[in-house]
């Protein structure tokens, strides 16, 4: 088999994009064609951007959604733990309060509106998130508390690590890539979506540098998406 190395990137002029693809060998007889896509996200100053949410959705053929899961977002030391979760549509999330003070959790986001009146411990059942979108969470008692739930129907999703990188094993074809970060100035729109094509049996690497500066980080307390 002759390995291919092709990565087509279509991003707006507001972004700087550099891509390099290298052939990789996948052992095993009869193994289906696959490609490793690695995306590096940088802020405008060129520094790696941790905590960004990425999703990859195939554009060719039927889309297989991720399997719904059960997740937990606790409340500790007047903060959400973790403060950002990415879950498949149809997942449930439990919001226990392990803190020494009571909290009243709420969301006014269109993807999910709900409120858990003042409580401690585990008085409420898990909350179902069946609509795709970004859900912003807060506490009616402590204004500094902030968290996000990203609900997606994409089969591939995750967050950039401390080095600003995220990777996934994909089949060859066209994909819609979404990059979202809580401090993007257009975060309310759900992030930036563009298309790219990945060839078969490749290791493709894509570096994306934001052209617009992020909103300033809050000074009261750091979050997992700050850098």
Secondary structure, DSSP 8 states (H G I E B T S, - for coil): ------EEE---TTSEEEEEEEE----STT----EEEEEEEE-TTS-B-TT-EEEEEE-SS--------EEE-EE-SSSEESSEEEEETTEEEE--B-SSS-EEEEEEETTEEEEEEEE-BS-S--EEE-S-EEEEEEESS-TT-EEEEEEE--SEEEE--TTSEEEEEE-SEEEEEEEE-TT-TTGGGT-EEEEEEE-TTEEEEEEEE-SS------SSS--TT--
